[in-house]
């Protein structure tokens, strides 16, 4: 079996490609390399180009008519960048998704697993989100993802496309075999900032310590990237059971499944886990919340367990260790 992976040279997509390969499926990677790393495509069938390029999509399916499903990871994902340049985010995340869906349908590929975000939900009072939580995206990135899902759902109803949307929040870690990881040496999430502080020997700053949480710091639902990759593999394995072909009710061709830990991690808890890996002398200071900071949310993954048989296998400490190992490995790659 072959699986087309758009954005397959990025952090999530490349890890998914490795997970499929380990399960005996052949990944066919499509990536523009605007943000992806070319070495992440080594040893894989690779096409460089844009997901909106219909002629290229036709070429891929002509060469690989046995592609059984498409995993759509190609997207722009940095929230501050989306605020500064929303036009680009809607163009890439929304318009290109519409183009891609049309190209897939024309080539007879009706199965898509969409890499989405649980950041589009309005959290419940306990900060959890489920598939039934109200949608309330707060920035152009999450709005572009929500809008892409709405258009995909309409295409499912009208044209027979079938989509499983996997929504998650904060992927961290790296491929446990160190084949791939975060492309950027300056990640903006809290763990990335902790690693940067640790490497520089300066204190890490906790911004915001008076939120209404169990310890006053913000909550994030960190999930190991390999656990995310496993979920995509399971979604392909069980696709027809989750989204059966040939049904005519409006929701039959579209399914949403959330991925998460079921409890989340506060910033203080992340610091303590980090100290458990690197040592107790890791220094921290506190500061007020910054404009735009939010208390956060975590995902209730009950449906993923029920429908996919999936739950996270890696701990937050595993993700920290793999992130540190990858940061060192990436530095050597960048020098080379």
N, C-alpha and C positions, 0 to 999 in steps of 0.2 A: 504494500500500500504506500502511496505517496501522498504527502500533505504539503500544500502551498502555504508558505509562511511569509506574509508581508511584514516588512520591518524586521526581518530575520537576522539582521546584523546589529540590532540594538540589544540592550540589556535583557529585556524580557523575551523578545523574539528569539534571540540566539540560544538562550537557556531552554526554551521550549523546543527548538530544533534539536538540541542535544538529547533532550528527554525522549523525543520521538525516535531518534536514531537508536538509543539504547533499547527501545521496545521493539525494534525491528522494522519500523516504518522509515521511509526515505523522505527527508525534508527537501523541498524545493524552495530555495530562499529568493525572495524578491526584495531588494532594498536599494534606495537611491544613494546611500552612503553619505547623506547630508549630516546625519548624526551617528550613524552606525560605523563600526570599525571593520575594515576589510578583512583583518585576520580572523574575525568571528565567522567568516564564511569558508575558511579553509576546510577542504575535504568534503564540502557539500556542493550540490548542484546549485549554482548561483547565477542570477540574472540581475544586472545593475540597471535600475530604471525606476520610473514613477508608476504608482498604482493606477494613475489615471490614463496611462498610455495603453489604449485599447489594442493597438497592433502588437505591442509587446506581450500583453496578456494572451492574445490569440496565438502568438508564437510559442508561449510556454505550454499552453494546452495542446497545441499541435504536436509538440515534442513529448509531452507527458499526458496522454489522454487518460491515464490511470490515476490521476489526482482525485482522491476521494473527498477531500474537504479543504477549505481554506481557513487558516488561522490569521485573522486580521489584527496585527499589532502595529502597523505603520501609523504613527500619529506624532504630533507635538504635545508635550506633556508638562511643561514648566509653567506653573501658575503665574508668577510675576511677568514672564515673557508674554503670556496671553493677555495680561492687563495692558501691557505696553503696545502690543501689536495684534489686536483681536482679528483684524482682517485676515492676516496670515493663518491664524488658528482656525477660523471658519473655513477658509479656502482648503487647507490641508485636511482637517479632521472631518469636515462635513461634506464639502463638494467632492473631494477625492473619494470618500467612502461611497457616495452616490455613483460616481463613475465606475468604481471597482465593482460594485454590485451588478451594474448593468453588464459589464464585461464578463463576469462570472456566469450570469444567467445565459448570456449568448453562447457561452461555451459548455453549457449543460452542467455546471457545477452549482448545485442548489444547497450545499451544506457550508455554513460559515460559523466559526466560533469567533466572537468579537471580544477583543480585550477592552474592557470598559472600566469605569471608576465608580466606586461607592461614594465618592465625594459629591455626587449629585443629590444625595438624600438630605432631608431635614432630620437630624437625630431625634430620637425619642427622649423623654425627660431623663432617662438613665444613660443617655449618650449612645445607646445601641441603635443599629439600623437593621431592618429586615427588608425582604423583597416587597413588602407591603407598605413600607414607610413612604411618606410624601416626598415628592421630588422638589428640591429647592436649591438648584445649583447657584453658587456664589461668585463665579468668575467665568470669563470667556472659555477657559479650558473645559470646566465641567459642563458648561452650557453647550459647548460644541459636541461633547460626548453624548449628552442627553438628546440633542437634536439629531445626531447621527442614529441613535437608537430608534427614535420616532420614525425617521424615514425608512430604516430597515424594516420596522414592523409593518409599515404601509406596503412595502415591496413584498413582504411575506404574504400579506393578505391578497394582493393583486396578482402576483406573478409566480407564486410557488416557491419563492426563496424560503429557506429554513435557516433560522439563526438561533444560536445559544449565546447569550451575552453573559460573560463572567465579569462581575464587578468586584473590585478589591480596592484597598486603600494604599498601603505603604510597603512596597516590596523592598526588601533589603537582603543582604547576604551576597552570595555568588555561586556559580556552579561549583559544587563540592570538589570537583576534579580540576578546578581552576582553568577551565577552557575559556570561560567568559565571565564578565561581571560588569559593574558600572563603567560606562565609557569615560565619564568625567572624573578628573582628579579633584574637583571642587564641588562635590554634591552639596545640595542645600538642606537636606533633611538633618534631623538632630544627630543621628548616628554618624553621618558624614562629617558633621562639625566636631563631634567628639573625637573621631579619628584624626582630623586635622589638628585639633588642640593637643592631642596626645603626641603626635609626631613633632609638633613645634615646641612642646614642653610648656604650654601656657594653659591657664585655667579655661575650662569650658563654661560658657554662660548659659544659665537657665533663664529664659525670658518668660516671665509670668509665673508667679508662685501663689496667687490668691484666687485661682479658679475654683469653682464648686466641684471639686473632684476629691478622691480619697486622700490625696496628699497635697492638694493645692496646685499641682502642675498639670499641664495639658495632657490629654490622652491621645495616643496614636495607635493604630492597629497594624503593627509591624508583622509582616509575614515573609517567610523565607522564599526567595525567588524559585527555588527548586520545588517547593510545595505548590506554588502557582503553576509551574510547568507541568507537574503531575496532574493537576486539575484539567488542564487543556487536553492532555492525552486521554484522560478518562472521559471527557466530553466527546471526543471523537469516537472512542470505543463504544459509547452508549448512545450515540447521536440519534439513531432511528428509534430507539426506545423512548428517548426524552421528547423528541419532536418527530412524531410519525409522519411519513409521507402520505399525501393523498387526502388529507382532512380539509374540510372546507369552512370550519368555524374560524373567526377572525384571529383568535389567539393561538391556533394550532401550530402555526409555523414559527412562533417566536417564544423563547423561554429565557427568563432571567434567573441566574443563580449567583448568590453572593459568596465570596471567599473571605474568611477571616479567622481570628483566633477565639472569638467568643468572649473576650474580656478586655483586650487592649493592654497597652503598657503606658504608664505615666512617664514623664521625663525623668523624675527621680528614680523610678524603677529601672529605667534604661541605664541611668548613671550607675546604679548599684550592680546591675548585670555587667556593665562595662568594666567596673572595678574588679568584679569577680574574674574577669578574663585577663586584665592587664596589671592589676595590683591596686591596693588600697590607697596608694599615694597620688592617684589621679585627682587633680584639683578642680573644684567647681566654685563658681560664684553666682550670685543671683542678681536679676535686674527686672524692672517692670516689663509687662507685656508690650510688644511693639504694635504700632498701628497695623491693623489687618490680621493680627494673630487671632486664632479661634481656639476654643476649648477642645475641639476635636470630637471624634466618634470612634466606635468600634463596631465590627460586623458580627451579627448572629449567624453562624454558618450551618444552622440546623438543616436547611434545605439541601445544602451541598452534601452533607452526610447522608441524607435520605435518598437523594436522586443520583449522586455520583459515587456514593460510598467513600467520600473524601473527608479527611480532616488533616490539619497540619501535623507533620511528623518531626520537624526540626524545632528546637527551642530558640528563644531569643539569644541565649549564649552561643548556640551553634552559629546563628546568623552573624553575631559579632565576630566570632573567630574567623569565619569565612570572609567577612568584609575586610578584616585586618590583613588576612593572607592575600586577598585579591589586591588590596591597595599596594602592598609590597610588590606583587607580581606585575601589576599595571605599570608601576614606576620603572621596572626593568624593561618592560616592553616599550615604554615611551622613550627611554634612553637609546634603546636599540634602533 
